[in-house]
Amino acid sequence: MSRYDSRSADPGSYRERRGDSGFGYKKEHDSSYRSSSSSKRDSDGGAETAPRKSELDGLTPFEKNFYVETQSIAAMSESDVEEYRRRREITVEGKDVPKPVKSFNDVGFPEYVLQEIEKAGFTEPTPIQAQGWPMALKGRDLIGIAETGSGKTLAYLLPAIVHVNAQPFLAPGDGPIVLVLAPTRELAVQIQQEATKFGASSKIKNTCIYGGVPKGPQVRDLQKGVEVVIATPGRLIDMLESHHTNLRRVTYLVLDEADRMLDMGFEPQIRKIVDQIRPDRQTLYWSATWPKEVEQLARRSLFNPYKVIIGSPDLKANHAIRQHVDIVSESQKYNKLVKLLEDIMDGSRILIFMDTKKGCDQTTRQLRMDGWPALSIHGDKSQAERDWVLSEFRAGKSPIMTATDVAARGLDVKDVKYVINYDFPGSLEDYVHRIGRTGRAGAKGTAYTFFTAANARFAKDLINILEEAGQKVSPELVSMGRGAPPPPGSLHLFQIMFTIYVICFLFLKHVPFVQLEIETLSISNLLGLTCNFVLNRRMVVLEIGEGDMVAVALGTEV
């Protein structure tokens, strides 16, 4: 029973919820409450100023600092801490950063949480958990930057359980205490599964709010009262505007995959949601990357935050993933895919990324016609279809799944052995996110990428990612990174014809430079091409790549 039990307005609500937080913290409401308003802006945190006292008038104080350092952690010297962080690639920023923990017992989690951790088979905290748990449990705002599959979900969920158990019970009409925002319904559902598993022993109730499904069950959950809500921004705003819930009780806010939410255009919705939450809340931002847009949003929402970065802040891929890049033409892709599947198909799960929903469906249809057990998932499919496809894929009944970026974002399917980038994504960040679907939780994985002339602008940065991870870089990709032409077979007809059109236009319009008395000119890297063309009196002959010739007749003499 919570120590705030006597203040509960509803004697029947959550009476069974456990109140033993498992921490030996002092009962210091005032210091915890005033901490948000007693400090000036952190000079290096880049966060908003502390809430003014007038903004906190009428708000019930709440507990948010639960961390008690164990003797073994207190005994760590500064050099021990630095060495531990160096070995585990942990970088920290902020004032009074707590030392990382080395084991689950060092955190001081309640026994029922430790039992769930043991049941899950975890042996030691991941780097983001080792540093993130002490930070989150101290009640400060937190920025966590870590790659996909790093264990960040539990890095914020387990402190959330402790946070909930220290708060007053819900009264009728109360909204949630913990709010987790996620970019996609798939990620939201996966977070809920973890919240249910680890929150069950303390009888914490949760619900998942997302679009694409009927509102009825979600509305009923909210009206009954739940302490944890995991939601996508759009559907949550719908529920708020329909007065099915409110955010007045939220004191622990999480934004998971903040970079993805901004990429998907959710910034206005996020700001609208955050503006409805009390200013002295604890806010945790989690992101795989730290672009300026995410930083700017964090500046408006966080106060005096800790910041923890796992690995280099520069974009890089998981070193447990073997990366293979194949230079191909668009027309070669399907045959290359089939040949690749013949080589690697062993019943393991294979995730194939496509640029478009149409491409997903067409390629999946062709694969099934050719006898491959493939299904597709994308935004045009209903939630029931998506859930069925995911269950078939997870169960191994259909071990090949094609997906678009949005549909697969936040996807957490264990034991994906291979990722295939059938289409190269529109950014290197998405490339890293995609291949991060494999090689998770310490496992090895393999990623194959089809790279065409249309992707040439990404060659240099892709090479950097490959080299940083110690991967082999093909001579063809190196040449493309230097601006040289891709192999002839990989050229798009569109590029060739557009280049021809530009050259012919120049000649027909008598552009001054073509009136020079020379017979051969070179245009370097026009739309990713390097070509030579030879003037004839009524013809332009282009040599593209290594000997491929294209001749175009001109309408007038040059």
N, C-alpha and C positions, 0 to 999 in steps of 0.2 A: 504494500500500500504506500502511495506517495506521501511524503512528509507534508505535502500541501493538501492532504485529503480533506481536512476540515474546511478548506476554502472552496471545495467543489460544490457547484450549485445543483448538481444532479447526482443524488446518492446512488442511483443505479447505473450511471454511465461509467464504464471501464473500471468498475470496482475491483476487477480481478487483475488489472494491470500491475505488474511488478513495480515496486518503488525503490528496490535496493539497487542503486546505481552502481555499486561496487567500488566507489571512489571515496577516499577519506577526505573529501574537500570540506573546507570550513563553510559555515553558513554565513555568507557575506553578501547579502542582497545588495546592499548599498554600494559596495566597491565594484561589484560586477555591473551594476546598473549605471553607475557614474563613469565607468571607464570609457564609455562611448562619448562622453561630453567633456572629459577632463584633459584631453590631449589636443594639441594642434595638429595640423596636417603633417603627415610623415613626409619628410623631405625627399626620400627616395621611393616611397611607396606609390606615388602618383595617384593618391586617392582623394576623395572628397573630404571636406572639413567635417569635424564632429557635429552631431546633431545639437542644435541649440536647446537650452533647457525648456523653452516654451514649446518645442516640438514634442517633448516627452511628458508634458503635463497631462495627467489623467491616465497615463499608461502604467499598467501593473509591472513592477520590477520583475525580472526573471533571472534565473541562474544560467550561466553559460560557461563558466570556468570550472572544469572538473579535473584538470590534470594534476597529478601528484607524482613527482619524479621518484622512481625507486632508488634504492641505495646503489644498485649496480650501475645504473645510468649516471647517478650523481658522481660516482667514482671515476667516470671517464674523464681523462685530461683533455685539454684543448687539442693536443696533438693526436690523441686517440680519435677524437671526433673528426678532425680534418682527414685523417687516414681512412676512416670508415666512409666518409662522404666521397673521398677521392676514388676509392675502390668501387663504390656503387654508383658513381657518376651523379652525385647529388649536389646541386648548387642551390644555395639559399640566399635570400635577401630579406631585410627587415630588421627591426629592433628587438633585442632580447629573444632571439630565435632559440627554441628548446633543442636539446640534443636529440639525435635520432635514437630510436629504440632498436634493440637487436633481436628481441624475441617477443612473442605475444604476451608473455607474463610480465614483461617490462612496461606494458601499456597500462596495466591495472584495470582491464576490462572486467565487468561482472562475470561470475562463474558461468552463468547461462550463455553468455556470448562466447566465452572460451570453449565451451562444450560444442557449440555450433561450428567454430573454427576447426576444432579437432575432428569433428564429424566430416567436414568438407575435405579433410586430408591435407590441409596446408601445413607446411613444416616451419616456415619462417616468413616474416613480413617481406613484401616486395619493397624496392627502394622508395616508391611513392608512399607506401603505407608506413614504412619505418620512420620517415620524416613527417609525413602528412598527419598521422594520428596525433602526435603530441601537439602539433600546431592547431588542429581542429578542436581538440579537447580543451585547449586554453581559452577558447571562446573568441579568438581574434578572427577577423576576416582573412581569407586565404586565397591565393592564386596558385593553382597547381598545373604545371605544364608537363605532360608525359604522353608518350606514344600510346596508341591503341593496344589493349591487351596488357597494360601495366599493373592492373589491379586497382585502378582508381575508384571503381564503384564502391568497393568495401572501404576505401580510404575515407569516404564521406558518409557511408551508410552506418557503419558501426558507431562513430561518434554521434550520429543522428539518433540512434536508439538510446544512447546514454542521455542525450539532451531531452528527448521526449519524457523519459522516466523521471526526470527532475522537475517537470512542469506540473502545474495544477491539472486535474482531470478536465476533460471537455464538458462544457455545459450545453444544454440544448441550444441549437442555433450557432454554435461555434464552428469556425472553419478549422483547417489543419494547423498543426504546430510546425511541421516540416513540409516544405514545398521543394520538389525537384523538377526543374524544367529540362526537357530533352528535345532535340530537333525532330525526331521521327517516332512514330508509334512503335516500331520494332524495338528501338532502344528503350523507350518508356516501358514496354512490357517486360523486357529483360531486367531492367532495374527493379520493377515490381517483384519479379520472381526472387531476386536476391533479398529484397526488403521483407518479403513474406517468410523466406527461409530463416533469416537471421533475427527477425522480429517476433517469430511465433512464440518462442519461449517466454517472452515478456508480455505477450498478449497485446502487442501494438497492432492496430488495424490500419490498413492502407487501401488505396484504390488507385486505378490508372485511368487518366482522362485523356482521350485522344479522339480524333475525327475518323470518319469512315465507317463508324458503327452506330447503332441506335443509342440515343442519349439515356433512355430509361434506366437501365441498370446503373449507369454512372451517377445519375441524379439521385437514385435511391441510396447509393453508398454515401454520397455527400450529405444527404438529409439525415441519415442515421448517425453520422459523425465519424470521421476517420482522422487519425493523428498524422498520417503521412499521405500526401498526394503527390503522385508522379504524373506529369502532364506535358503535353505539347502546348505551345503558347496559344495557338488559334482556338482550340476547343476550350481551354481554360478561360479565355476571355469571354467566350460564348456563355459558359456557366456563370461567370461573374455578372455579366450583363443581364442574365436571366434570373439573378438573385438566388441561384441554387447553392451558392457558397459565398464565403468572404475570406479575406486574408488578414483579418484583425488579430488572429492568434499566431500568425506565422512569426517565429523568432529564429528559424534556421532555414536559410534559402540556399539552394544549390542550382547552379547553371552548369549542366554537363554538356560537353562538346560545344562550348560557347562559340568557337570559330565556325563550326558548321551551321549553327543557328543564324549567325550573321550572314554567312554565304547564302543561306536560303531566304534572306530578306526579313527575318523576324525581329529586327531591332526595334521598330515601333511597338510591336506587341510586348517585347521584353520590358521596354521602358514603361509602358502602360501598367504592366503587372507590378513591377518594382515600386512604382509610385504609390501603390495601394498597401504597401507593407511598412510596418513601423520602422523608423530610421535607425534605431539602435539594434536591429536584428544582426545576426551573424550571417555573413554571406560568403559562399565558397564558389569560386570560378574554376572550372576545369576545362582544359583545352589541350589539343595536341600541338597546336602552333600558337604563336603570339603575334599576329599581325597588328597593324596600327589600329584597325577597327575594333578589335577585341580590347586592346589597351585603352582606347578612348572610352569605351563603354564601362570598363572597369573603373576608370578614374571617376566616373559619375556615380558609381554604385558602392564602392568600397572605402572603408576608413582604416588607415594605418595597417595595411595587410601584411601578412607574411607572404613570401613568394618562394616556391620550391620548383626547381627545374630538374627533371630527370634526363640525363644525357646532355648533349650539346644543345644550346638554344637554337642553333642553326638546324635547318631541315635535314633530317637523316633517316635512313631506313633501319629497321630492326636487323641487327647483325646475325640473327638466327635464321634469316631467310636467304636462300640462294636465289639470285636474280639472273635471268637470262633474257637478253634483248635480241630479237630477230628482225632484221631489216627486210621488209616485204612490200609488195604492192597491194593495193586494195583488193584486186582480183585474186590474189594468191591466198588471202586470209583463210577462207573456209577450208581449202585443201590442206593448208598448213595446220589448221586446228584439228582436222580429222587425223592427220598423221601424228600430231602431238598426243592426241587422246589414245591412239593405238599404242604409243610408246609408254604412256604413264598410267593408263587405266588399270587399277588393281583393286577396285572396290572402294578406294578412298574418296573422300568428298572433294569435288573440284568446283570452284567458283569462277565463273566466266563473266567479266565485266564488259558491258556494251555502252555505247553513248546514248542510244535512243531506245524507246519502248518498242518501236517498230522493228528495230534491229534485233532486240531480244526475242520477239515473237517469231520473226522470220528464221533466225538462226536456230532457235529451239525446234521449230517445226521441221527444218531440214535435218537436224540431228536425229529427231525421233523417226523421221522417214528412213534414215540410214541405220536405224537400229540402236541408237544410243539412248540410255535412260536419262533424259534431260527434261527439266521444267524451267519456267521463267518466272521472275518476280519483278514487278514495276508498279509505278504509281497509279496506273489505270485499272489495276486489278482490285477487286473488292477486298475488304479486310478478311472475309472468310476464305477467299482464294489464297491470299497471301499467307494466312495462318496454315492452310493445308499444305501449300508448297514448302513452307519452312519445316513443317512436321515431317513431310516425306524426305526432305533433304537431311534433316537431323537424324532420322531413323536409318538413313542409308538406303531407303527403298528407291530413291531417285538421287544417285550420288553426284549428278551433274546439274548445276543450277546457273542459269544466266541471269544477270541483274543489272539494273542501272545504278548510278551512284546514289541517288536519293533513296531508292528502295533498300539498298544495302548499307546505308549509313547507320552506324551504331549496331549493325548486325553482330551478334555474339553467338557464333556456332562453333562448338568445340571440335577439334580434330579436322579442320579444313587443311588438307595436305598440300593442295595446289591452288594457286590463283593464276588465272590467265587474263591478261589485258588484251582482249580481242581488239578493242578500240583504245587508243591511248587517251587518257583523261585530259581535261582542259587546263590542268595545273599540276605542278610537281607535288603540291600538298595533297591533292587527291590521289596521285600515284602512290605516295607513302601510305595514305589511309587505306587504299585498296589492298596493297600487298600485305598490310598489317592484319588482314583477316586470317592469315596463316602465321605459323611460328609463334603461337601465343602460349603464355604460361610456361615458358621454358622449353617448349617443343620446337623442333626444326620444321621448316616449311620451304616451299619452292614457288617462285613467281616467274611466269613467262609473259613476255610483252611483245606484241606485234607493233613495230615502229615503221611508219611510212614517211614519204617525203613531206606530207602535209604536217607532220609533227616535228620537222627539222628545227624549228625555233626552240624546242625543248632539249635538243641534243646536248648542248654544253652543260646545262644544269643537271640533266640526267646522268651524264658522265661523272659529275662531281659526287652525286649520291652513290653511284656504283663504286667509285674509287674509295670513298670514305668507308664503305662497308666491306672493302677488300674483294670486290667482285671483278670478274674478268670483263674487259671492255673490248668489243670487236673492233677491228681496223675500220670497218665500214661506218660504225657509229662515231669513231674518232674523226674520220674524214668529214662526216656531217657536222660534227661539233666545230670544225674549223671552217665551215662554210663551203666545203666541197660538195659536188653533186652526190646524191645517193646513187646506188647501183641502178642501171637503166630500167630494170624490171620493176622497180619500186616507184616509178614516176606516175603521177596521176595524169590521165588524158586531159583533165581540166587545166592543169598547170601548163602542159605542153601547148594546148590550143590558145590559152590566154596569152602566153608569151609570144606565140606566133602573131596573134592579133595585135599586140602592142607594137611589135617590130614592123609589121606591115603598115600600121597606122602611121608610124613615124616616117616611113619611106613615102607613102602616098601623100602625106602632108608636107613633104619636103622640109622636114626639120633640119636646121643648119648643120648639125654634126654629121648627118648622113651624106651631105654634099661634099664632104672631104674626099680627096682623091686617094682613097684606100680601098682595098678589096676585102679585108677581113676586119671585123670588129668583135669585141668580146663583151658580153654582158654577164657580170658575175652575180650569182645568187639572186636572180630575179624570181621572186616567189619560190625560193628554195632551189632554183635551177642554176646551173652554170652551163652556158651554151656558147657556141661559136656560130656565126652565120656568114655566108659568103655571098657577095653581091654578084648577081648576073644582071643582064639588062632588063629582064622581065621576071626575075625569079629570086627568091631568097631561099637559100639552102641552109638548114640548121643542123649542126652536129651536136647532139645532146648526149651527155655522158660519155661513154667510151664507144663511139662509132655509130650510134643510132642516128640515122639520117631522116630528116623530114624536109620535104620541098614544098614551097607554097608559091603559086603563080600570082603575080601582081597584075592589077588592072591597067596600069600605065607604066611607061618606061621610067626607069630611075635614072 
